[in-house]
Amino acid sequence: MARVRAGDDTAASELYDGLYLTLAFTAGLLAGGVAGGLTGLKHGLTRPLRALPPQQMAADIGLRLQRDLRLSEDQRLQVAPIVETFVRQMETLQSNAVAESVLAIRQMHRQIEPMLTPEQQARFREIQQVREAEFHRATQAPNR
């Protein structure tokens, strides 16, 4: 049985930690940027930022527009489908970004794995499964 040097496992772990932290941060920026930027900021934070379900996000945007601009009923009816389309587009962009990130990670894994010893490969796969589960949990919207 080949012995794994401590530095190898630590380096792989640090690589994964940094990569998944970057991806989780990116996903958080997308979700937080849309939800927070459109619903939580006026002159400062009015409530904690959190991901909203699409219907709630569209309703919040509509209410803020109506309140801030004093929209007429006719204007509100014209604006509503535009806001709903925007929210669907943001949801698609976020979903695509997450999917593309996962593909990039898997490609990196396929390139690294052949360079490892059989023991390192087994540990690498274990780490991948744990990190993918963590990433999946982190990118799921709790309010959907």
C-alpha positions in Angstrom: 0.0 0.0 0.0 1.5 3.4 -1.0 1.8 5.9 1.7 0.2 9.3 1.1 2.3 12.3 2.1 0.6 14.7 4.5 1.3 17.6 2.1 -0.6 15.9 -0.8 -3.8 15.4 1.1 -3.6 18.9 2.6 -2.9 20.5 -0.8 -5.8 18.7 -2.4 -8.1 19.7 0.5 -7.0 23.4 0.3 -7.6 23.3 -3.5 -11.1 22.0 -3.0 -11.8 24.4 -0.1 -10.8 27.4 -2.2 -12.6 26.2 -5.3 -15.9 25.4 -3.6 -15.7 28.6 -1.5 -15.2 30.6 -4.7 -18.2 28.8 -6.4 -20.4 29.2 -3.3 -19.4 32.9 -3.1 -20.3 33.3 -6.8 -23.7 31.6 -6.4 -24.3 33.8 -3.3 -23.4 36.9 -5.2 -25.8 36.1 -8.0 -28.7 35.2 -5.7 -27.9 38.0 -3.2 -27.3 40.6 -5.9 -30.6 40.1 -7.5 -32.7 39.6 -4.4 -30.9 42.2 -2.3 -30.2 44.8 -5.0 -33.8 44.9 -6.1 -35.7 44.3 -2.8 -33.5 45.2 0.1 -31.7 48.4 -0.8 -33.0 51.9 -1.0 -30.8 54.1 1.3 -29.4 51.2 3.2 -30.4 47.7 4.3 -34.0 47.6 5.5 -34.0 43.9 6.2 -31.6 41.0 6.0 -30.8 39.8 2.5 -32.2 36.4 1.6 -33.2 34.6 -1.6 -36.9 35.0 -2.3 -39.1 32.8 -4.4 -39.6 34.2 -7.9 -43.2 35.1 -7.3 -42.3 37.0 -4.1 -39.4 38.7 -5.8 -41.7 39.9 -8.6 -44.3 41.1 -6.1 -41.7 43.0 -4.1 -40.3 44.7 -7.1 -43.8 45.6 -8.3 -44.7 47.0 -4.8 -41.6 49.1 -4.6 -42.1 50.5 -8.1 -45.7 51.3 -7.3 -44.7 53.0 -4.0 -41.6 54.8 -5.2 -43.0 56.0 -8.5 -46.7 56.2 -7.6 -47.7 54.1 -10.6 -51.3 54.3 -11.9 -53.3 51.1 -12.1 -52.7 51.1 -15.9 -49.0 51.5 -15.5 -48.9 48.8 -12.8 -50.6 46.4 -15.1 -48.1 47.2 -17.9 -45.1 46.9 -15.7 -46.1 43.6 -14.0 -45.3 41.3 -17.0 -42.0 43.0 -17.6 -41.0 42.4 -14.0 -42.1 38.8 -14.1 -40.0 38.3 -17.3 -37.0 39.8 -15.6 -37.3 37.6 -12.6 -37.5 34.5 -14.8 -34.4 35.7 -16.7 -32.5 36.1 -13.5 -33.5 32.7 -12.3 -32.3 31.2 -15.6 -29.0 33.0 -15.5 -28.4 31.8 -11.9 -29.3 28.3 -12.8 -27.0 28.3 -15.8 -24.1 29.7 -13.8 -24.4 27.0 -11.3 -24.6 24.3 -13.9 -21.6 25.6 -15.8 -19.6 25.8 -12.6 -20.4 22.2 -11.8 -19.3 21.1 -15.3 -16.0 23.1 -14.9 -15.3 21.4 -11.5 -15.9 17.9 -12.9 -13.6 18.6 -15.8 -10.9 19.7 -13.4 -11.5 16.5 -11.4 -11.1 14.4 -14.5 -7.8 16.1 -15.2 -6.4 15.8 -11.7 -7.5 12.2 -10.9 -5.1 10.4 -13.2 -2.1 12.1 -11.5 -3.0 10.6 -8.1 -2.1 7.3 -6.5 -5.0 4.8 -6.1 -5.3 5.7 -2.4 -5.3 9.4 -3.3 -7.9 8.7 -6.0 -10.2 7.0 -3.5 -9.8 9.9 -1.0 -10.3 12.4 -3.9 -13.6 10.8 -4.8 -14.7 10.8 -1.2 -13.9 14.5 -0.9 -15.7 15.2 -4.2 -18.9 13.6 -2.9 -18.9 15.6 0.3 -18.1 18.8 -1.5 -20.8 18.2 -4.2 -23.4 17.6 -1.4 -22.3 20.8 0.4 -22.5 22.7 -2.9 -25.9 21.3 -3.7 -27.3 22.3 -0.3 -25.7 25.8 -0.6 -27.2 26.5 -4.0 -30.7 25.3 -3.3 -33.2 28.2 -2.7 -34.9 27.5 0.7 -38.2 29.3 -0.2 -39.1 27.6 -3.5 
